[in-house]
């Protein structure tokens, strides 16, 4: 596709997106006006557009455009899955609807009701997702028929390069034609020959190949440790001629870490991280932590006051128990709970260590002799955990996440893979709580924490929260 045609299509896409947002806004407004008894549909259509409202809507259009651009909706999506583009569109429309809600609060927009917001979000999201999917389908059909193809060279003939070529060839809808491979003779040359792919050139003839052939993209799949100088030279040659370069980023053969290309002060940075990268979902998770924990504290304040009173009346000592725990990336913080044991129980831990009922470095004992009568009930019902909501408000913890462990337990870890559980913010509840709590072995507990980290989403958090309530009511495995 020529640069001019791409620019025309890109500008058309931007105008189309803004047109969809505008029409969705108008349709949602019409629906609300039609349903509102105080304003008839005829009166609504006859309203004059005020200068303030015109300026406000122009600001909406500008910010909507910025949101869509920041989420990468106008970048090339040829290699990204459809679901990723659909998800980014939903993110953009959700942020766009949120912007309208903020403006409605600031400028007293009576028209913006919950029905309006839902209608605006649904119409814009469904229309934009459907249009992008239709556009992708049309482009895929064109590419399968030999149109809108991009010519690709692959630098390197190792198994990773061959596998990339096979994956690319298996998806003709992506529209790539592999011109061949670029490499020099090496020990694994025979295996590459068996794959049947053509060798376009060696490293010496590569500059001439770029000058003489149509090349849209170059994929570098060389081992960086031994071939860095060649890879750097090839990238520089492509940069000189304005040819796109892609890197297969599996430099260190890591099994879990995901790579993400970023930019910092005009420098390209490749970030390797396990678990989902920081995104709008993490911001929303934090917002929900604050809102839900604050609402729960207010709603259960009488229960907390009653628990504090019972502790004070039945056992000498403080109402609250504070202990140093290991949190996000092994940061130390003080966790708060209602005291369930006799005063000075931590100093008596050595007396009951031999009664430990779980494997591994952690200590759990259901009928701990240090428990008070009220303490047993508070633990059974998990009421003793309520003060941790203040840890959530402070930001040391989240509502959902791997349980924060005492320093003593952490120091007993003997396998480093278990320490990955500290790469996320600890929580009040997690998969461990809804799958047996103290009744499951330590290794299984750690595996559940890894499962949570590897598959985290807001939906998983809501699922865990929903299942925590019946688990607490049953009191199964509490200790």
C-alpha positions as CSV (number, residue, x, y, z in Angstrom):
1,X,0.0,0.0,0.0
2,X,1.5,3.4,-1.0
3,X,2.1,6.1,1.6
4,X,-0.5,8.4,0.0
5,X,-3.2,5.7,0.1
6,X,-2.3,4.8,3.7
7,X,-2.6,8.5,4.7
8,X,-6.0,8.8,3.1
9,X,-7.2,5.6,4.7
10,X,-5.8,6.7,8.1
11,X,-7.5,10.1,8.0
12,X,-10.7,8.4,6.8
13,X,-10.6,6.0,9.8
14,X,-10.1,8.9,12.2
15,X,-13.0,10.9,10.7
16,X,-15.2,7.7,10.8
17,X,-14.4,7.1,14.4
18,X,-15.3,10.6,15.4
19,X,-18.5,10.4,13.3
20,X,-19.5,7.2,15.1
21,X,-18.9,8.8,18.5
22,X,-21.0,11.9,17.4
23,X,-23.9,9.8,16.1
24,X,-23.8,7.6,19.2
25,X,-23.9,10.7,21.3
26,X,-26.9,12.0,19.3
27,X,-28.8,8.7,19.3
28,X,-28.3,8.3,23.1
29,X,-29.5,11.9,23.6
30,X,-32.6,11.2,21.5
31,X,-33.4,8.0,23.4
32,X,-33.1,9.8,26.7
33,X,-35.2,12.8,25.5
34,X,-37.9,10.5,24.2
35,X,-38.1,8.7,27.5
36,X,-38.1,11.8,29.7
37,X,-41.5,13.2,30.3
38,X,-40.3,16.8,31.0
39,X,-38.8,17.2,27.5
40,X,-40.7,16.0,24.4
41,X,-38.9,14.7,21.3
42,X,-40.1,17.8,19.3
43,X,-38.8,20.2,22.0
44,X,-35.5,18.4,22.0
45,X,-35.1,18.6,18.3
46,X,-36.0,22.3,18.3
47,X,-33.4,23.2,21.0
48,X,-30.8,25.8,20.0
49,X,-27.1,24.9,20.2
50,X,-25.5,27.1,22.8
51,X,-21.9,28.3,22.3
52,X,-20.9,26.6,25.6
53,X,-22.3,23.3,24.5
54,X,-20.7,23.6,21.1
55,X,-17.3,24.3,22.7
56,X,-17.8,21.4,25.1
57,X,-18.7,19.0,22.4
58,X,-15.7,20.2,20.4
59,X,-13.5,19.4,23.4
60,X,-15.2,15.9,23.6
61,X,-14.1,15.3,19.9
62,X,-10.6,16.4,20.6
63,X,-10.2,14.2,23.7
64,X,-11.9,11.2,22.1
65,X,-9.4,11.5,19.2
66,X,-6.5,11.7,21.7
67,X,-7.8,8.6,23.6
68,X,-8.1,6.6,20.3
69,X,-4.6,7.6,19.3
70,X,-3.0,6.9,22.6
71,X,-4.5,3.4,22.6
72,X,-2.8,2.7,19.2
73,X,-6.0,2.3,17.2
74,X,-4.4,4.1,14.2
75,X,-1.2,2.0,14.2
76,X,-0.8,-1.0,11.9
77,X,-2.6,-3.9,13.4
78,X,-1.7,-6.5,10.8
79,X,0.0,-8.8,13.3
80,X,-2.2,-8.2,16.3
81,X,-5.2,-10.6,17.0
82,X,-8.7,-9.2,16.4
83,X,-9.6,-9.6,20.1
84,X,-6.8,-7.2,21.0
85,X,-8.1,-4.5,18.7
86,X,-11.7,-5.1,19.9
87,X,-10.6,-4.8,23.5
88,X,-8.7,-1.6,22.8
89,X,-11.8,-0.1,21.2
90,X,-13.9,-1.0,24.2
91,X,-11.2,0.6,26.4
92,X,-11.4,3.8,24.3
93,X,-15.2,4.0,24.3
94,X,-15.2,3.3,28.1
95,X,-12.8,6.2,28.7
96,X,-14.8,8.3,26.3
97,X,-18.0,7.6,28.2
98,X,-16.2,8.3,31.5
99,X,-15.1,11.7,30.1
100,X,-18.8,12.5,29.4
101,X,-19.7,11.6,33.0
102,X,-17.0,13.9,34.4
103,X,-18.1,16.7,32.2
104,X,-21.7,16.1,33.2
105,X,-20.7,16.5,36.9
106,X,-18.7,19.6,36.3
107,X,-21.0,21.4,33.9
108,X,-24.4,20.1,35.3
109,X,-25.5,18.4,32.1
110,X,-29.0,17.2,32.9
111,X,-29.2,15.2,29.7
112,X,-26.4,12.8,30.8
113,X,-28.3,10.2,32.8
114,X,-27.2,6.6,33.5
115,X,-29.4,5.5,30.6
116,X,-27.7,8.0,28.3
117,X,-24.2,6.8,29.3
118,X,-25.0,3.1,28.8
119,X,-26.7,3.8,25.5
120,X,-23.8,6.0,24.3
121,X,-21.2,3.4,25.4
122,X,-23.1,0.4,23.9
123,X,-23.8,2.1,20.5
124,X,-20.3,3.5,20.0
125,X,-18.6,0.3,21.2
126,X,-20.7,-2.1,19.1
127,X,-20.5,0.0,16.0
128,X,-16.8,0.6,16.1
129,X,-15.9,-3.0,16.9
130,X,-18.2,-4.3,14.2
131,X,-16.8,-1.8,11.6
132,X,-13.2,-2.8,12.5
133,X,-14.0,-6.5,12.2
134,X,-15.7,-5.9,8.9
135,X,-12.7,-3.9,7.7
136,X,-10.3,-6.6,8.8
137,X,-12.4,-9.2,7.0
138,X,-12.4,-7.3,3.8
139,X,-8.6,-6.7,4.0
140,X,-8.0,-10.4,4.7
141,X,-9.9,-11.4,1.6
142,X,-7.9,-9.0,-0.5
143,X,-4.7,-10.3,0.9
144,X,-5.6,-13.9,0.3
145,X,-6.2,-13.0,-3.4
146,X,-2.8,-11.4,-3.7
147,X,-3.6,-7.7,-3.0
148,X,-2.1,-5.4,-0.4
149,X,0.8,-7.8,0.2
150,X,4.0,-6.8,2.1
151,X,7.4,-8.3,1.1
152,X,9.4,-9.7,4.0
153,X,12.9,-10.8,4.5
154,X,14.0,-12.9,7.5
155,X,17.5,-12.5,8.8
156,X,18.7,-15.7,10.4
157,X,18.2,-19.4,9.6
158,X,17.9,-20.8,13.1
159,X,14.9,-22.9,14.2
160,X,13.2,-19.8,15.7
161,X,13.4,-18.0,12.4
162,X,12.0,-21.0,10.5
163,X,9.2,-21.3,13.0
164,X,8.3,-17.6,12.5
165,X,8.2,-18.1,8.8
166,X,6.0,-21.2,9.1
167,X,3.6,-19.3,11.4
168,X,3.5,-16.4,9.0
169,X,2.9,-18.6,5.9
170,X,0.1,-20.4,7.8
171,X,-1.9,-17.1,8.0
172,X,-2.2,-15.8,4.4
173,X,-4.8,-13.3,5.6
174,X,-1.9,-11.3,7.2
175,X,-0.7,-10.5,3.7
176,X,3.0,-11.3,3.9
177,X,5.1,-12.7,1.1
178,X,8.4,-14.1,2.4
179,X,11.1,-13.3,-0.1
180,X,13.7,-15.5,1.6
181,X,16.2,-15.7,4.4
182,X,19.5,-13.9,4.9
183,X,22.4,-15.7,6.7
184,X,25.9,-17.2,6.3
185,X,26.9,-20.8,6.5
186,X,26.9,-22.2,10.1
187,X,26.6,-25.5,11.9
188,X,22.8,-25.8,11.6
189,X,22.8,-25.0,7.8
190,X,21.7,-28.5,6.9
191,X,18.5,-28.4,9.1
192,X,17.5,-25.1,7.5
193,X,17.9,-26.5,4.0
194,X,15.5,-29.3,4.9
195,X,12.8,-26.7,5.6
196,X,12.8,-25.8,1.9
197,X,12.9,-22.0,2.2
198,X,15.1,-20.0,-0.3
199,X,18.2,-18.2,0.8
200,X,17.9,-14.6,-0.6
201,X,21.5,-13.6,0.2
202,X,24.3,-13.7,2.7
203,X,25.4,-10.8,4.9
204,X,27.8,-9.3,2.4
205,X,25.3,-9.1,-0.4
206,X,22.5,-7.9,1.9
207,X,22.9,-4.1,1.1
208,X,22.7,-4.9,-2.7
209,X,19.5,-6.9,-2.1
210,X,17.9,-4.0,-0.3
211,X,18.8,-1.7,-3.2
212,X,17.5,-4.0,-5.9
213,X,14.4,-5.7,-4.5
214,X,11.1,-4.6,-3.1
215,X,11.4,-5.1,0.7
216,X,8.7,-3.8,3.1
217,X,9.9,-5.4,6.3
218,X,12.9,-7.1,7.6
219,X,12.6,-9.5,10.6
220,X,15.8,-10.1,12.6
221,X,16.0,-13.5,14.3
222,X,19.7,-13.7,14.9
223,X,21.2,-14.8,18.2
224,X,22.1,-11.5,19.9
225,X,25.0,-12.9,22.0
226,X,27.1,-14.1,19.0
227,X,25.6,-12.0,16.2
228,X,25.0,-8.6,17.7
229,X,27.4,-6.7,15.3
230,X,25.7,-8.2,12.2
231,X,22.2,-7.5,13.6
232,X,23.1,-3.9,14.4
233,X,24.6,-3.4,10.9
234,X,21.5,-4.9,9.3
235,X,19.2,-2.7,11.3
236,X,21.3,0.4,10.4
237,X,21.1,-0.5,6.7
238,X,17.3,-0.8,6.9
239,X,17.0,2.5,8.8
240,X,19.0,4.2,6.2
241,X,16.6,3.2,3.5
242,X,13.4,3.6,5.6
243,X,12.6,-0.1,5.8
244,X,10.6,-1.4,8.8
245,X,12.5,-3.7,11.1
246,X,11.0,-6.2,13.5
247,X,12.9,-8.1,16.2
248,X,12.0,-11.5,17.6
249,X,12.6,-10.4,21.2
250,X,13.2,-13.8,22.8
251,X,16.8,-12.8,23.6
252,X,17.2,-14.8,26.8
253,X,14.9,-17.8,26.2
254,X,12.7,-16.9,29.2
255,X,9.7,-19.1,29.7
256,X,7.2,-16.7,31.4
257,X,8.3,-13.1,30.9
258,X,6.4,-11.2,28.2
259,X,8.1,-8.5,26.2
260,X,6.8,-5.0,25.5
261,X,8.4,-2.3,23.4
262,X,8.4,1.2,25.0
263,X,10.0,4.5,24.5
264,X,11.8,6.5,27.2
265,X,13.4,9.9,26.4
266,X,13.6,9.0,22.7
267,X,15.3,5.7,23.5
268,X,13.7,2.3,22.6
269,X,13.2,0.1,25.6
270,X,12.1,-3.5,25.6
271,X,10.5,-4.5,28.9
272,X,10.3,-8.1,30.1
273,X,7.8,-8.8,32.8
274,X,5.7,-11.7,34.1
275,X,2.0,-11.3,34.5
276,X,-0.1,-8.7,32.8
277,X,1.6,-5.3,32.1
278,X,0.4,-2.2,33.9
279,X,-2.7,-0.9,32.1
280,X,-6.0,0.9,32.7
281,X,-7.3,-2.3,34.4
282,X,-4.8,-1.8,37.2
283,X,-5.9,1.8,37.6
284,X,-9.5,0.6,37.8
285,X,-8.5,-2.2,40.2
286,X,-7.0,0.4,42.5
287,X,-10.1,2.6,42.3
288,X,-12.3,-0.4,43.1
289,X,-10.1,-1.3,46.0
290,X,-10.6,2.2,47.5
291,X,-14.3,2.5,46.8
292,X,-15.2,-1.1,48.0
293,X,-13.0,-1.1,51.0
294,X,-14.3,2.3,52.2
295,X,-17.9,1.3,51.6
296,X,-17.3,-2.0,53.5
297,X,-15.6,-0.2,56.4
298,X,-18.6,2.2,56.8
299,X,-21.2,-0.6,56.4
300,X,-19.5,-3.0,58.8
301,X,-18.4,-0.3,61.4
302,X,-21.0,-1.6,63.9
303,X,-19.7,-5.1,63.6
304,X,-16.2,-4.0,64.0
305,X,-17.0,-1.9,67.1
306,X,-18.8,-5.0,68.6
307,X,-15.8,-7.2,67.8
308,X,-13.5,-4.6,69.5
309,X,-15.7,-4.5,72.5
310,X,-15.8,-8.3,72.9
311,X,-12.0,-8.5,72.6
312,X,-11.5,-5.8,75.2
313,X,-14.0,-7.3,77.7
314,X,-12.8,-10.9,77.4
315,X,-9.0,-10.7,77.1
316,X,-6.4,-8.3,78.6
317,X,-4.4,-6.5,76.0
318,X,-4.8,-4.4,72.8
319,X,-7.8,-4.7,70.5
320,X,-5.7,-4.7,67.3
321,X,-2.8,-7.0,66.3
322,X,-0.1,-5.5,64.1
323,X,2.6,-7.6,62.4
324,X,5.3,-6.9,59.8
325,X,4.5,-8.6,56.5
326,X,6.2,-9.0,53.2
327,X,4.3,-7.1,50.4
328,X,4.8,-5.9,46.8
329,X,8.3,-6.8,45.6
330,X,9.2,-7.7,49.2
331,X,8.4,-4.3,50.7
332,X,7.8,-4.5,54.4
333,X,4.6,-3.1,55.9
334,X,2.5,-3.5,59.1
335,X,-0.7,-5.5,58.7
336,X,-3.6,-4.9,61.0
337,X,-6.1,-7.5,62.4
338,X,-8.4,-7.9,65.3
339,X,-6.4,-9.6,68.0
340,X,-7.5,-13.3,68.3
341,X,-4.7,-14.6,70.6
342,X,-3.6,-13.9,74.1
343,X,-1.3,-10.9,74.5
344,X,2.4,-11.9,73.7
345,X,1.4,-14.8,71.6
346,X,4.2,-14.2,69.1
347,X,6.8,-14.7,71.8
348,X,5.2,-18.2,72.5
349,X,5.4,-19.4,68.9
350,X,8.3,-21.8,69.6
351,X,6.0,-23.6,72.1
352,X,3.6,-24.7,69.4
353,X,5.8,-24.9,66.3
354,X,5.9,-28.7,66.5
355,X,2.1,-28.7,66.1
356,X,2.1,-27.1,62.7
357,X,-0.6,-28.6,60.4
358,X,0.7,-27.4,57.0
359,X,3.8,-28.2,55.0
360,X,6.4,-25.7,54.0
361,X,7.7,-22.6,55.9
362,X,4.3,-21.3,56.9
363,X,2.7,-22.0,60.3
364,X,-1.0,-22.8,60.6
365,X,-2.8,-24.4,63.5
366,X,-6.6,-24.6,63.7
367,X,-6.9,-25.3,67.4
368,X,-4.0,-23.1,68.5
369,X,-3.8,-23.0,72.3
370,X,-3.0,-19.3,72.2
371,X,-6.4,-18.4,70.7
372,X,-8.9,-16.8,73.0
373,X,-12.6,-17.8,73.0
374,X,-13.6,-14.7,71.1
375,X,-10.6,-15.1,68.9
376,X,-11.7,-18.6,67.7
377,X,-15.0,-17.1,66.6
378,X,-13.4,-14.1,64.9
379,X,-11.1,-16.4,62.9
380,X,-13.8,-18.8,62.0
381,X,-15.9,-16.0,60.6
382,X,-12.9,-14.0,59.2
383,X,-14.1,-11.0,61.1
384,X,-10.5,-10.6,62.4
385,X,-9.5,-9.7,58.8
386,X,-11.7,-6.5,58.7
387,X,-9.0,-4.1,59.8
388,X,-7.0,-5.1,56.7
389,X,-9.4,-2.9,54.7
390,X,-7.4,0.0,56.1
391,X,-4.3,-1.6,54.6
392,X,-6.1,-1.6,51.3
393,X,-7.0,2.0,51.6
394,X,-3.4,2.9,52.4
395,X,-2.2,0.9,49.3
396,X,-0.2,-1.7,51.0
397,X,-2.7,-4.4,50.0
398,X,-5.5,-5.0,47.5
399,X,-8.9,-6.7,48.0
400,X,-7.7,-9.6,45.8
401,X,-4.1,-10.9,45.6
402,X,-1.8,-13.4,47.2
403,X,-1.9,-13.3,51.0
404,X,0.9,-11.3,52.6
405,X,3.2,-13.5,54.6
406,X,5.0,-12.9,57.9
407,X,8.7,-12.2,57.6
408,X,9.4,-15.5,59.3
409,X,7.5,-17.4,56.7
410,X,9.2,-15.6,53.8
411,X,12.7,-16.3,55.2
412,X,11.8,-20.0,55.1
413,X,11.2,-20.1,51.4
414,X,13.7,-22.5,49.7
415,X,12.7,-22.1,46.1
416,X,13.0,-18.8,44.1
417,X,10.0,-19.5,41.8
418,X,7.8,-19.2,44.9
419,X,9.0,-15.6,45.4
420,X,7.3,-14.5,42.2
421,X,4.1,-14.3,44.3
422,X,5.6,-11.0,45.7
423,X,5.6,-9.4,42.2
424,X,2.0,-8.3,42.7
425,X,0.3,-6.4,45.5
426,X,-0.9,-8.8,48.3
427,X,-4.6,-9.1,49.0
428,X,-7.2,-10.0,51.6
429,X,-8.5,-12.9,49.4
430,X,-7.2,-15.0,46.5
431,X,-7.6,-18.4,44.9
432,X,-6.2,-20.0,48.1
433,X,-9.1,-18.7,50.2
434,X,-11.8,-20.1,47.9
435,X,-10.0,-23.5,47.4
436,X,-9.8,-24.7,51.0
437,X,-7.7,-22.1,52.7
438,X,-5.5,-23.7,55.4
439,X,-6.6,-27.2,54.4
440,X,-4.5,-27.2,51.2
441,X,-0.7,-28.0,51.2
442,X,1.8,-25.2,50.8
443,X,3.0,-26.2,47.3
444,X,-0.6,-26.1,46.0
445,X,-1.1,-22.7,47.7
446,X,2.0,-21.4,45.8
447,X,0.7,-22.9,42.5
448,X,-2.6,-21.2,43.0
449,X,-0.9,-17.8,43.5
450,X,1.1,-18.3,40.3
451,X,-2.1,-19.2,38.5
452,X,-3.7,-16.0,39.7
453,X,-0.6,-13.9,38.6
454,X,-0.5,-15.6,35.1
455,X,-4.2,-15.2,34.4
456,X,-5.1,-12.0,36.2
457,X,-8.0,-9.9,35.0
458,X,-10.6,-7.7,36.6
459,X,-13.1,-10.5,35.8
460,X,-11.0,-13.0,37.8
461,X,-11.0,-10.5,40.7
462,X,-14.7,-10.2,40.7
463,X,-15.1,-14.0,40.5
464,X,-12.8,-14.5,43.5
465,X,-14.7,-11.8,45.5
466,X,-18.0,-13.5,44.7
467,X,-16.7,-16.9,45.8
468,X,-15.0,-15.6,48.9
469,X,-18.4,-14.7,50.6
470,X,-19.7,-18.3,50.7
471,X,-16.2,-19.6,51.6
472,X,-16.1,-17.3,54.6
473,X,-19.7,-18.2,55.6
474,X,-18.8,-21.9,55.5
475,X,-15.6,-21.2,57.5
476,X,-13.9,-24.0,55.7
477,X,-10.2,-24.3,56.3
478,X,-10.0,-21.1,58.4
479,X,-7.1,-20.9,60.8
